[in-house]
Amino acid sequence: MDGVHGVIAGLLAGRVRATGKLDSSPFSVPFVVENGVITGFHMYEDSLAIAEACTREAGVDGALV
């Protein structure tokens, strides 16, 4: 925390059930605290890595794998 501003950073990891792919990506959540209450935040993450983990790949014949 720096005054009313803080940041949480970490690594999200898991497996997407639909594709069976593992995914991990860094994230950060900057936030604002006023009178002991979080009044605002934004979550930043690698959405491309998550999208790729959720996407099935086309095989040689074009069928989804």
Sequence and secondary structure as in RCSB ss.txt:
>XXXX:A:sequence
MDGVHGVIAGLLAGRVRATGKLDSSPFSVPFVVENGVITGFHMYEDSLAIAEACTREAGVDGALV
>XXXX:A:secstr
 BTTEEEEEEEEEEE TTT  EEEEEEEEEEEEETTEEEEE  EE HHHHHHHHS  B TTS B 
